Amino acid sequence: MKEVRIRFVEPEKSTIHRIPNFGEDLWRSFREEKGVTINLEEIDRAQGEIAYLVHSSFPRRSLTEVHRLLKVHFMENEVVVET
């Protein structure tokens, strides 16, 4: 499994709930997906980074969902996604 990290470049500029709200939407998207391991408790504590594990056959599809949700939350220019 590979780790995907979504690092918020300037998390202090986000309101207190903005990063966890994005993370919870990400969790909802992946919770039934067997190729992704994502922890809701870690997301709720996230301040500047959200990470999840993805099976080697699923990274491209998971990144597509990450970018879709970043657009929904108007955050696409505020993060660095690392695999």
Buried (B, 14 or more C-beta within 10 A) or exposed (E): EEEBEBBBEEBEEBEEEBBBBBBBBBBEBBEEBEBBEBBBEBBEEBEEBBBBBBBEEBBEEBBEBBEBBBEEBEBBEBBEBEE
